[in-house]
Amino acid sequence: MEPSLRREIEIECAKIATSYSVFLDFRRYADLVELFSEDAKLDLDGWVLDGRSEISEYMFSRPATRTNRHVCSNLLIDPIDEKTA
């Protein structure tokens, strides 16, 4: 893999991981849901949400009193090919 392509993949994956954290922490659920494909699966410690609609339903049902704060640092992203990292 070309180094420039590898770096581009690393940057895009890091952006997705960071965006997920920011969108969840600040209750930007519509933006968060858009990070997922229609057939995505989100595994929350063994509880699997199947598809964008289930992910959306869960996110918008979260209690307003629930607070999350994520810290993202030292992300390690290992590009395998153009579609897998």
N, C-alpha and C positions, 0 to 999 in steps of 0.2 A: 504494500500500500504506500502510495506517495505520502511523504511527510506533511505536505500541505492539506491533503484530504484527511489524514489522521487528525491533525490539529482542528480542522473544521468540525469533524464529528465530535471531538472532545468538547469543543466550545458549545455546540448545540445541545449536547447531552447535559452539560453543566447548567446551561440556561434552563432546561426543562426541570431539572432537580431543584434548582433555586426558585424557579417560578412556582412550583408546587408548594414549597414551604411558605413563600410570601403570600400566595393566594389563600392558602388555608389559614394562616395566622391572622390575616386581615379580613377574613370572611368574604373574600372575592370568589364565591363559589361558582358563578357563571364562567369566570375566566379559568378557574381550576378545572372544571369539567371539560372545557375545550382542549385541554392538554391530552385527553384520552381519545382513542379511536372509538367508533361505534361499538366494536366487539371487544373492547378492553376488559380486562379482569383486574380488580384492585383487591389485593389480599391484605386485610387488616388483621394481622396476627391470627390467621386461620379462618376468619370470617370473610368470605369471598363475595364481592359485589360484581355481578356479571353484566357488563355492558354500560355504556355511557348513561343510560336512563336510570339504572339502579344507583350508579355513583352519584348522579345528580340528586335523586330522591334522598339518599342518605345525607349528602352534604347540606341540603336545604332544610333537613329536619334536625340538624344539630342544635342543641340548646344554646340560646344566646348567652347563657352564663358560662358556657364552656370556653376556656381559654387555652390556646396553643401558642407556643413560641419555639420555633425551630432555629437551630444554629447549624449552618452548613460550612464546613471547612475541610480542606484537604481531600477534595473529591478525587477519587481514582476511577478513571474511565478507560476501559481497555477496548478500543475498536477492533472488532474481529473482521468485519467487512463493511460495505456501504450500508447495510441494513441491520447489523447486529453489533451491539457494544455492551 
